[in-house]
Each structure stands twice: as structure tokens, then as C-alpha cells.
Amino acid sequence: MSRRTLPLPSWLPIDPYIMALLGTVVLAALLPASGAAAEVAGGASTGAVALLFFLYGARLSTRETLDGVRHWRLHLTVLASTFLLFPLLGLAAKGLEPLVLTPQLYNGLLFLCLVPSTIQSSIAFTSIARGNVPAAMCAGSFSSLAGIFMTPLLAAVLLGGSAGGFSADSLLKIVLQLLVPFLAGQLLRRWVGAFLMRHKKALGYVDRGSILLVVYTAFSEGMVSGVWHQVTPAGLGVLLLVEAVLLAAMLALTWYGSKRLGFGRGDRIAIQFAGSKKSLAAGLPMASVLFGAQASLAVLPLMLFHQMQLMVCAVLAKRRARDVPGRAGGPRQGVVPLPPHTPARSTPIH
């Protein structure tokens, strides 16, 4: 799922959806939902997220997913990057607390490291870079499914009481809100899949609207509870610097590490883009369950990292496309050509 960039320099893509997210944060700061309105917003947010994952399940082809299992080494590499390397780097950043990062921002940074990878942007950037697109699609899908279990379990182990007192009830709530609707979508795909394919544009607004509602609810809770008084402009600047180092480290580890593991160029591109990014769509609802009123601070690092990864990976994907070996005679083995319908400038949202 992608959107065209605004008429700005091609090396600085700004997703209009990110602007909508920022506008939602401002709205929550000026007009936060409280009292009965907060209960209504919370219920609507829960329902919207369930609908979102139902639609994900209904769109994902079971046959394509099963076919992708055959490339198990690539998928294990992406899963290791997402749920092993990222958390290890997050734990290494513990030394920055509390002198560089406040405990709240560090918990958000560590939570960011536990979130699954993306699907849409992994596919889009891999396509632009002329990599193995089917592998990126399956790797992102497997990561999202694994994250339903791995993210809350890792949060329980690494964040402990910071994750709003994680418990079996929290895991059950995540399963009911995310996994059950996804499985229902898979089961009903035979009957609703064609309808969804005919209404892609309208369903895209459902995707975006659901996430905006989650953001508004989380940041409203943060405003009402006063957690935003704990953030300073200097703290945000330091957080951005730390996240830039984190992203650079993961981009390097996935690219050069996959080379050492013997993967071809097309697979290395898929591993790099699927293994170095984090999903805003999956992370937001999980944070709202795990952190409660502290969710707004917990998702702030994820929101910032999300836009940063889009900007950096957009530039990197275009450079990878220019460096295709044997481009004059067509791509070599392991390189998937850029589909004719893929826009030259696209910025995914998830």
C-alpha cells in the first residue's frame, strides 16, 4: 500500500499520512477525550483495530503464504533481525538511561525494538530496489503474525512492570483483538476477498482511519494523565539521534550479515527492507493494551522511527535500483524486476 510523495525533492519523501498522524496528536493535545467520551473513543478504537486485522486476514492469500514457507532461511533471518537483533540493540541502549533518555522514552525505544516488521513498505521498497518481492511479502507477513505472540511475550520479559503490568489477561486481550479477527478474515476470504479487491481505495481509508483513532485515544489518555509534561524538546532531539543510530545499525547488519550468510542480491534486498523496519499499524494497538495511560509516550519513539525509516529507505531503495548488476542486459538471477505499474516515487504508510 503506497502513496505518492508531495512535490518536494525526491530524497525527502513526506507521507501525507504522517502529517495526518501529527494532526491527530495535535487534536488530542487540544481536545483530549475524557470521561464518557474517553470510554466511547476507547471502545471505537478497539473495534477499529479488530476490523483492521480482519481486513489484513481477508486480503492475505493463504496460497502465497504457504508458497513462501519454502524460503525458510530468508524468513528465519528476517525473524532473527526483528525479534533478536533489534531487542539486543534496545537492551544495549539501556546505558543511555537516565542521563540521555528518560525512563519513559527508553521504555518506548525498547518497545519499538520488539514490534514486528512491516508488510506494505517492505514490499514497496524491495520492488523499487529490484529485489525479491515475493520473499519480502512473505517475510513481512510472517513477522506480523509472529509479532502477535512475540511482542507481548518479549515485553513481559524485557519491560516487566513498565509494560503496564503485563499479564496473561493482556496476552489474551491481544489475541482476541488481533489474532482472532485475522483468522476470521482468513476463513472468510473465500467469500469476501473479491469484494475487498474491488474496493481497495475505500478500505485504505479504513486502514488509515483505524490507526488515527488509536493514536487519538492513546494520546488523549496521555494528556489527561499528564504524561506529556515529562517530555522536553531536548529529549526528543536526543531520541531522534539514538533512533538514527539504531536504524543505521540495522540497515548495515541486515545487508552485510545476509551477504555473509550466502544470500543473493535480490534476497539481501528483501532481508534488509523487511528486517530493518517496524510496523506502526501493529505496534499502536499492542501499546494501547500493554501500557494503558502511558501508551502515548510508549508509541512516540515508534512514530518517529516510522517516518525516519520511510525517508531513509526511500533513498536507499532508489540507490539499490541504480546499482543493479548487469542492468543494461536485464537483472541477474535473484533480482526481481520492478513491475511496470509500480510508481517511481512511492512512500508506504505502515
N, C-alpha and C positions, 0 to 999 in steps of 0.2 A: 504494500500500500504506500503510495508516494504522492507528493505534491510538488508542483513547480516552485522554484525559488522566486523571490521577489527580484525586480530588476536592479540587482546590486552586483558587485564584482563576483565572478564565478567562484573565487576561492573563499568567499564569505557567505555561505548559504544561511538564510534565516527562515526557518519554517514558520509560516503564519500560525500554525497550531501552537508553537511555543509562545507566540505573542498572546494567543487566547488563554494559555495557561497562566501567563503573568497577569493578564487582565482579571482572571478568576481569583488569583491571590490578592490583588488589589481590592476587588469586590468583597472578599472575605474580611479584609482588614477594615474596610469602611462600613460594611453592613454584615457583620457575622450573624449566623443563625444561632439563636439561643432559646432556651426554654422549650416550649411546644414546637416551635419552628425547627429547632435542632433535632428533635425526635423525628419529625416528618422528613427532614433532609437526610438523616441517617438511614431511615427505612428506604427512602427512594434510592440512596446510594447503594445499599445492599442489593436491592432488586436490579439496579442498573448493571452492577458488576456480574451478577448471576446471568443476566441476559447477554452481557458481553462474552462470557466464556461459553455460553450456549452457542452463540454465533460462531465462535472460534471452532468449536467442535463440529458444527454443521458444515463448515467450509472446508475443513482439512480432509483431504482424500485418504481414506484408510489404505487403499492400494499403494499410493505413492509413499505413505509412511512405511508400509511393510517392505516395499522395494528398497527403501533407503537403509534398512537394517543391515543389508549386505555389506555396506561400507562401514563396518563396526569400528575399525581402527580410527577412522576420522571422527566418528561420533564420540568415542571414548576420549579422544584428545580434546575435543571441544568441552565435554563434560568436566574433564580434569581442569581445564583452564577456568571454567566458570565456577566450579564448586570446590576447587583445591587451591589453584594458584591465586585467584582473587582473594579468598579468605586469608591465605597466608600473608599476602601483602597488606591486607587490612589489619591483621594482628601485628605486623611489623610496625604499622603506623601508631601503635599504642604508645610508643615512646614520645609521640608529639603531644600527648595529653598529660597535664592540663596547660603546659606553658604555651603551646602553639595552638592547639584545638581545645575548645571547651569539652567537658564530658558529653554534653548533649550532641554536639556536632560530630565528635568522634564516634558515638554510637550510631549516628546516621551514616557516617562514612563506612563503618563496619557492616551495617545493614545493606548498604549499596553493594558491597562485595559478596553478599550472599544471595542476591537476586538473580533469577535465571536470565539467559540471553534473549535477544530479540528474534523475531521471525521475519517481519517485513523488511526492516532495514538490512538485515543480514543478506536477504535475497537480492535486494536492490543494489547494494554496494558490490556484492560479488558479481552481479550481472554487468555493472558498469566497468568493473576491473577485468572482465572477461575470464572469470574463474569458473569453478564447478558449481553451477547454480542449484541443481537438484540436491547436491550434498549440503549446501548451505540451508536449503529449505528444510531438509530432514533434521539437520543438526540443531537448527533453531527450534523446531517443533519438539524434538526430544528434550531439549534443555527446558523448555517451558513446562512440559509435562513433569519432568523430574523435579522442577522447582516447587511444584505444589507440595511435595513432601520434603525435599532437601532444604529449602529456605527456612521453613519454621523449625525444623529439627536443628539445623545449624544455629539458628537464632537462639534456641533453647540452650545449646551448649556454650556458644561464644558470648552471647549477650546476657543470658541469665535473667535476673530480675529487671534489667534495663529494658527488656522487651515486654514491658507491661505485665510481668509475672506470667510468663508463658506456661501453659498447662495443656493437658490432654483436651480440655474443652476448647482451647484456642485452635489446636490442630483439627479437631472435629468441625469447628466453625469454618475453617479454611477449606476443608474437604467439601463441606456442604455448599459453600458459596462458590467454589471454583471448580473442583473436580466433578462433582455430581452434574452440574449444568453442562460441563464439557462432554461428559459421557452421554448425557441425554441428547446433545447435539449430534454426536457420532451415530447414535442409534436411530435418530430421526432424519439423518442426512439423506437417506434414500427418497424421502418424501418432500423435504424442504430444500434440498440442495439446489434444485433447478430454480426455485423461486428466489433464493438468495443470489444466485448468479445473475439473474435478471435485474436485481435491484442493488447492485454493488455500491452505487453512489449514495443512495439513501442509507444503506447500512453503514457506510463510512461515517456518516453524521452520528449514527447511534454509537459507534465506537468512541468517537471523539467526545460526544456529549456525556457518555458514561464516565469517562476519565475526568472530565471537567467537574462533574458532580462530586466525584470522590475527592478531588482537590479542594473544592469549596467546603465540603463537610469537614475535612481534616484541618484545613487552615482556620475555619470558623471555631472549631474546638480549641485550637491553639490560641486564638485571640481571646476567647472567653476565659481560658485558664491562665493567660498572661505569660505563656512561654516565650513569646517573641521579644520580651524585654531582656532575654538572655543572649540575644544576638547583636553584635556590633558590626559596622561596615568593615572594620579591620579584620574581624573574624571571618567574614565572608570572603575577603580578599585572600586570606591565608588558605581557606578551604579550597578556593579555585586553584591556587598554586599546587596544593597537595594532590588534587584530583588530576591536574595536568600531568604531574609526575606519574601517578598511578596509571593513567591511560597510556602514556608513552612506554612505560614498563611492560604493560600487557601487549601492546602492539608489537614490541620487539620480541618478547618471549614467544608469542604465538607464531610469528614469522620465521624467526631463526630456529626455534625449537622444532617446528614442523619440518624444517629442512633437515635437521639432524635425525629426525625420525624416518626420513626417506620418502616423504610425500612429494608428489609432483607439483608444478607451479599452480595448476588450477585448484588442487586440493589445499595448497598452502593459503591461497587467497580466501577460500571458504573458511578455513580454520581461523585465519586472522580476523575476519569480519564477524564471524559467529562467536568466536571465543574471547573477543575483547570488549564486547558491548553488554549493556544491561537494559532490561525491559522496564520502562516506566509503567506500561499497562499492567504488568504482573506485580510490580513492586508496590504500587499505590494501595490496592485493596489489602494486600498482606500487611502492610504497615498500619493500616487503619485497625486491623484486628489485633496485631501484636503490641502496638504502642498506645492505643487509645487516644487520650487527650494530648499526648506527646508526639502524635503522628506527624504533625506539621513540621517539626524540627527534624524528625527522622527521615522524611522524604525530601527535605531541602537538598541534601547532597546528591540524591538520585536525580532530581530535576535538573540541577546544574550539570551533572555529569552527562545526562541525556543530551542536552544541547551541545555540549563540548564534543561528545563522540560523533554527533552528526556532522559538525563543522570539520573536524579533523579527518574523519573517514571519507567525507565527500572529496576532499583534496587528495587524499591518499588513493582512493579508487581511480580517480582520473589519471594519476601518475602511473598506477599499475597498468591501466589500459594503454598508455603510451609506450610502456616498456614490454609489450607482448613480444616474446621471442618469435622471430620469423614472421612478423606481422605482414610484411609485403606479400608473402605467399600464403597467408592464412595462418590461423593459430595452430600450434603444435598439439601433440597428444596431451590430454589432461586439461586443456583450456577450452571452455565453453564460449562460443562467440556471443557477442552482445545481440540480443533479439532486435529485429528491425523496429518493433513498436516501442522499445524502451526509450523514454525521453533522455536526452543528453544531460539535462540538468534536473535532477530529482532529489528531494530530501524526504526520507521516510519519517514517520512520526513516532514509531514505537521502538 
